[in-house]
Amino acid sequence: MEVSAPDLSVVIVSTNEARWLERCLTSVYTHAAAARLDVVVVDNESSDGTPELVAKHFPWARVVSCANRGFAHANNRALMTPLARYVLFLNPDTEVVDGSFGGLVDMLDGRPDVGLVGVKQLTGDGELYPTIRRFPNAARALGEALVSERWPVRPAWAGERLLDLDRYDQELDCDWTTGAYMLARREALLSAGFMDERFFLYSDEPDLCLRFRRAGWRIIHSPAMTIVHHAGKAGHKPKLVAQEALARRIYAEKHFSTAHRMAFLGALAARHVLRAAAPAGRGGGTAEEGEARRAAARTALRTLLARTSPPFGEPPATSIDPSTVGR
């Protein structure tokens, strides 16, 4: 009996995220509808029993194991295996709550110019989270350093996030969308290139979407599906804030001219200087949380200026070339 090829491969990277996986995987299959799914859990050197959990409770999912060299590296390991014509990069701390993958597949089958889709995301408290983003540049970095999201008027040049929440009920073209949910056409991935493994965490999404756009593909936000993303679990951890600063530097070195890169990095440095010098009570929270934010900003500034070692080790010199793997 011939088995039909899957429509959608769902790639979930788990680095000690077993506590979230049961709800995530259950919701994925609940919302499959007519789509034939291929679910891939990438075990990123977990020590919490992730492979055992998947084998016991979700035997229809497959596990790909790899060394923990970051989010992009783990996703690329899945991309090197046989996959469907669409690939969803999905965080393990998410749950699908509305819409169907069958509907999204049908939509993409009729929209051959769309390379990547993001969807509506809610926080664990049920609030809409702004996931539609504009590409980074020096002006937006400066605006964010000056807390542009608190300005009474928020011009597009002064920040990356689209904060008009009413617009999230519409389909919109966008520059990039957050990596908790990115549904990509495999053909677009092969034409634009796999994820850049120099980004251990952060900035891999705008980098990937920029390369999609340059290869001629559209990036859209669609309200056809809604997920809950239990984000913000880490708090203000200096190591993660420093990694975000490093990733921004790598992005600038990759995509900006020398003058633009210097202006961009200067704006980022100003942001962290201002955060490090912020008085107690700024930004809300307890005194301990305020000190954690200041400590994180100091660590990020040192990382941005290359005054300390990268938080997760030196990034590889180059990224993977998709032409070297099987198509």
C-alpha positions as CSV (number, residue, x, y, z in Angstrom):
1,M,0.0,0.0,0.0
2,E,1.4,3.3,-1.1
3,V,1.9,5.9,1.7
4,S,1.2,9.5,0.8
5,A,4.1,12.0,1.2
6,P,3.7,14.4,4.1
7,D,2.6,18.0,3.4
8,L,4.3,19.6,6.3
9,S,7.4,18.8,8.4
10,V,7.2,20.4,11.9
11,V,10.7,20.9,13.3
12,I,10.9,21.4,17.1
13,V,14.2,22.0,18.8
14,S,14.3,20.8,22.4
15,T,17.1,21.8,24.7
16,N,15.8,20.4,28.0
17,E,12.3,21.4,27.1
18,A,10.5,18.1,27.8
19,R,8.2,19.9,30.2
20,W,6.6,21.8,27.3
21,L,6.7,19.1,24.6
22,E,3.6,17.1,25.6
23,R,1.3,20.1,25.2
24,C,3.1,21.3,22.1
25,L,3.0,18.0,20.2
26,T,-0.6,17.3,21.3
27,S,-1.7,20.7,19.9
28,V,0.1,20.2,16.7
29,Y,-1.7,17.0,15.9
30,T,-5.0,18.3,17.1
31,H,-4.8,21.1,14.6
32,A,-3.5,19.0,11.6
33,A,-6.9,18.8,9.9
34,A,-6.3,17.4,6.4
35,A,-2.5,18.1,6.4
36,R,-0.3,15.0,6.5
37,L,2.4,15.8,9.1
38,D,6.0,14.7,9.6
39,V,7.0,15.8,13.1
40,V,10.8,16.1,13.9
41,V,12.0,16.7,17.4
42,V,15.6,17.7,17.4
43,D,17.2,16.7,20.7
44,N,19.8,19.3,21.4
45,E,21.9,17.4,24.0
46,S,19.0,17.4,26.5
47,S,19.4,15.7,29.9
48,D,15.7,15.7,30.8
49,G,14.6,12.6,28.9
50,T,13.3,14.3,25.8
51,P,13.9,11.3,23.4
52,E,12.3,8.9,25.9
53,L,9.3,11.2,26.3
54,V,8.8,11.4,22.5
55,A,9.3,7.6,22.0
56,K,6.8,6.8,24.8
57,H,4.0,9.2,24.2
58,F,4.5,10.3,20.5
59,P,5.8,7.4,18.6
60,W,4.7,8.9,15.3
61,A,7.3,11.7,15.8
62,R,10.9,11.1,14.9
63,V,13.9,12.3,16.9
64,V,17.1,13.7,15.4
65,S,19.9,14.0,18.0
66,C,22.7,16.5,17.7
67,A,25.4,18.4,19.6
68,N,24.2,21.7,21.2
69,R,25.7,24.3,18.9
70,G,22.7,26.6,18.9
71,F,19.2,27.0,17.4
72,A,20.3,27.4,13.8
73,H,22.6,24.4,14.0
74,A,19.9,22.2,15.4
75,N,17.3,23.2,12.8
76,N,19.8,22.6,10.0
77,R,20.3,19.1,11.2
78,A,16.6,18.5,10.7
79,L,16.8,20.2,7.3
80,M,19.4,17.7,6.2
81,T,16.8,14.8,6.6
82,P,14.0,14.1,4.1
83,L,11.3,16.7,4.6
84,A,7.9,17.8,3.2
85,R,7.4,20.6,0.8
86,Y,6.7,22.9,3.7
87,V,8.7,23.2,7.0
88,L,7.5,24.7,10.2
89,F,10.1,25.8,12.7
90,L,8.2,25.7,16.0
91,N,9.3,26.4,19.6
92,P,8.6,23.6,22.1
93,D,7.1,26.1,24.5
94,T,4.2,26.8,22.2
95,E,0.6,25.5,21.7
96,V,-1.6,25.8,18.7
97,V,-5.0,27.1,19.8
98,D,-6.8,28.2,16.6
99,G,-6.6,27.4,12.9
100,S,-5.4,24.3,11.1
101,F,-2.3,23.2,9.2
102,G,-4.5,21.9,6.5
103,G,-5.8,25.4,5.9
104,L,-2.4,26.9,5.8
105,V,-1.1,24.3,3.4
106,D,-4.0,24.9,1.1
107,M,-3.3,28.6,1.3
108,L,0.3,28.3,0.5
109,D,-0.4,25.8,-2.4
110,G,-2.3,28.7,-4.0
111,R,0.3,31.4,-3.2
112,P,3.5,30.2,-4.9
113,D,5.2,33.6,-4.3
114,V,5.0,33.3,-0.5
115,G,8.2,31.9,1.0
116,L,7.6,32.2,4.8
117,V,4.6,32.8,7.1
118,G,4.2,33.9,10.7
119,V,1.0,33.8,12.6
120,K,-0.7,35.4,15.6
121,Q,1.0,34.7,18.9
122,L,-0.4,35.1,22.4
123,T,1.5,35.3,25.6
124,G,0.8,32.8,28.4
125,D,-1.5,35.5,29.9
126,G,-3.5,35.6,26.7
127,E,-2.2,39.0,25.4
128,L,-1.3,39.5,21.8
129,Y,2.4,39.5,21.3
130,P,3.8,41.8,18.5
131,T,5.6,39.5,16.1
132,I,5.5,41.5,12.8
133,R,9.0,43.1,12.5
134,R,10.9,45.6,10.3
135,F,14.5,44.8,9.4
136,P,17.1,46.1,11.8
137,N,19.0,49.3,10.9
138,A,20.9,52.1,12.6
139,A,17.9,54.4,12.9
140,R,15.7,51.8,14.4
141,A,18.4,50.8,16.8
142,L,18.8,54.4,17.9
143,G,15.0,54.8,18.4
144,E,14.9,51.6,20.5
145,A,17.9,52.9,22.6
146,L,15.7,56.0,23.3
147,V,12.7,53.8,24.3
148,S,10.7,54.7,21.2
149,E,8.0,52.2,22.1
150,R,6.9,54.7,24.8
151,W,6.7,57.6,22.5
152,P,3.2,59.0,21.9
153,V,3.8,58.5,18.2
154,R,5.9,55.5,17.0
155,P,7.2,56.1,13.5
156,A,8.3,53.1,11.5
157,W,11.9,54.4,11.3
158,A,12.3,54.3,15.1
159,G,11.6,50.7,16.0
160,E,11.4,47.2,14.6
161,R,8.1,46.0,16.1
162,L,4.7,46.8,14.6
163,L,2.7,47.8,17.7
164,D,-0.7,48.5,16.1
165,L,-2.3,45.4,17.4
166,D,-5.5,45.7,15.4
167,R,-3.4,45.0,12.3
168,Y,-2.6,41.5,13.5
169,D,-6.1,40.5,12.4
170,Q,-5.2,41.1,8.8
171,E,-2.8,39.4,6.4
172,L,0.2,41.7,6.0
173,D,3.5,41.6,4.2
174,C,6.3,42.1,6.6
175,D,10.1,42.1,6.8
176,W,10.5,39.3,9.3
177,T,8.7,37.4,12.0
178,T,9.8,35.9,15.3
179,G,11.3,32.4,15.3
180,A,8.9,30.7,17.7
181,Y,6.8,30.0,14.5
182,M,8.1,30.3,11.0
183,L,6.4,28.2,8.3
184,A,8.7,28.1,5.3
185,R,8.4,26.7,1.8
186,R,11.2,24.2,1.4
187,E,11.9,25.4,-2.1
188,A,12.5,28.9,-0.6
189,L,14.9,27.4,1.9
190,L,16.9,25.7,-0.8
191,S,17.0,28.9,-2.9
192,A,17.9,31.3,0.0
193,G,20.0,29.0,2.1
194,F,19.6,27.2,5.4
195,M,20.0,29.0,8.8
196,D,23.3,30.7,9.4
197,E,25.0,28.7,12.2
198,R,27.0,31.8,13.3
199,F,23.8,32.8,15.1
200,F,23.8,30.6,18.2
201,L,20.6,32.3,19.3
202,Y,18.8,35.5,18.1
203,S,19.0,37.4,14.8
204,D,18.8,34.2,12.8
205,E,15.2,35.1,11.9
206,P,15.8,38.5,10.3
207,D,18.9,37.1,8.6
208,L,16.9,34.2,7.1
209,C,14.0,36.4,6.1
210,L,16.3,39.0,4.5
211,R,17.8,36.3,2.4
212,F,14.3,35.0,1.5
213,R,13.4,38.5,0.4
214,R,16.6,38.9,-1.6
215,A,15.8,35.6,-3.4
216,G,12.4,37.0,-4.4
217,W,10.1,35.4,-1.8
218,R,7.4,37.2,0.1
219,I,7.2,37.1,3.9
220,I,3.7,37.4,5.3
221,H,1.9,37.5,8.6
222,S,-1.3,35.5,8.5
223,P,-4.2,35.5,11.1
224,A,-5.2,32.0,9.9
225,M,-3.6,30.4,12.9
226,T,-3.0,31.5,16.5
227,I,-0.5,30.0,19.0
228,V,0.3,30.6,22.6
229,H,4.0,31.2,23.2
230,H,5.1,30.8,26.8
231,A,7.9,33.3,26.3
232,G,9.9,35.3,28.8
233,K,10.8,32.4,31.1
234,A,14.4,33.3,31.3
235,G,14.1,36.8,32.8
236,H,17.0,39.1,32.5
237,K,19.9,36.7,32.3
238,P,23.2,38.4,31.4
239,K,24.3,35.5,29.2
240,L,21.2,35.7,27.0
241,V,21.2,39.5,26.7
242,A,24.9,39.3,25.8
243,Q,24.2,36.7,23.2
244,E,21.5,38.9,21.6
245,A,24.1,41.8,21.5
246,L,26.6,39.5,19.8
247,A,24.1,38.2,17.3
248,R,23.2,41.8,16.4
249,R,26.9,42.5,15.8
250,I,27.2,39.4,13.5
251,Y,24.1,40.5,11.6
252,A,25.6,44.0,11.1
253,E,28.9,42.6,10.0
254,K,27.1,40.4,7.5
255,H,24.7,42.8,6.0
256,F,25.7,46.4,6.5
257,S,28.2,48.7,4.9
258,T,31.1,49.9,7.1
259,A,29.5,53.2,7.9
260,H,26.1,51.7,8.5
261,R,27.6,49.0,10.7
262,M,29.5,51.6,12.8
263,A,26.3,53.7,13.3
264,F,24.3,50.6,14.1
265,L,26.8,49.3,16.7
266,G,27.1,52.8,18.2
267,A,23.3,52.9,18.7
268,L,23.3,49.4,20.3
269,A,26.1,50.5,22.6
270,A,24.2,53.6,23.6
271,R,21.2,51.4,24.4
272,H,23.2,49.2,26.8
273,V,25.0,52.2,28.4
274,L,21.6,53.8,29.1
275,R,20.2,50.6,30.5
276,A,23.3,50.0,32.7
277,A,23.0,53.5,34.1
278,A,19.2,53.4,34.7
279,P,18.3,54.3,38.3
280,A,16.6,51.9,40.6
281,G,12.9,51.6,39.8
282,R,13.2,52.4,36.1
283,G,11.2,49.8,34.1
284,G,9.2,48.5,37.1
285,G,9.8,45.4,39.2
286,T,11.8,44.9,42.3
287,A,15.2,46.3,43.2
288,E,16.7,42.9,42.5
289,E,15.1,42.8,39.0
290,G,16.4,46.3,38.3
291,E,19.9,45.3,39.2
292,A,19.5,42.2,37.0
293,R,18.6,44.4,34.1
294,R,21.6,46.7,34.7
295,A,24.0,43.7,35.1
296,A,22.7,42.2,31.9
297,A,23.2,45.5,30.1
298,R,26.8,45.7,31.3
299,T,27.6,42.2,30.2
300,A,26.0,42.9,26.8
301,L,28.0,46.1,26.3
302,R,31.3,44.2,27.0
303,T,30.3,41.5,24.5
304,L,29.3,44.0,21.9
305,L,32.7,45.7,22.2
306,A,34.5,42.3,22.2
307,R,35.9,43.0,25.7
308,T,34.8,39.5,26.8
309,S,34.4,36.0,25.3
310,P,31.2,35.2,23.5
311,P,28.7,33.8,25.9
312,F,28.3,30.4,24.1
313,G,31.7,30.2,22.7
314,E,33.2,31.4,19.4
315,P,30.8,31.2,16.5
316,P,31.9,29.1,13.4
317,A,33.8,31.1,10.8
318,T,31.1,30.3,8.1
319,S,27.6,29.0,7.8
320,I,26.4,25.8,6.1
321,D,26.2,25.8,2.4
322,P,22.9,24.1,1.4
323,S,24.3,23.0,-1.9
324,T,26.5,20.5,0.0
325,V,23.6,18.5,1.3
326,G,21.0,16.3,-0.4
327,R,18.0,18.0,-1.9
